[in-house]
């Protein structure tokens, strides 16, 4: 979900960023930063998901995404090691591979 859609969904349910902040004992600014993905907080994310009645993977799909959650990992240890090396090297390393 986009940050704007999360806020819209909260308002549709009679909730607000300030209510989430109060329930999580943190600042409104912090909750807004979590919604905009500038900060991470399992407690705040969980409360938002609980209020929205949606799984974290739907509300915050980009949080905690790993190679394992994006695709099936290969069983060959050498191939797995190569993928880990590429992930550590960053996206620019992918440009050198001929798929």
ABEGO torsion letter per residue (X at the ends): XBAAAAAAAAAAAGBBAAAAAAAAGBBAAAAAAAAAGABBBAAAAAAAAAAAGBBAAAABAABGBBAAAABBBBABAAAAAAAAAAAAAEAAAAAABBX
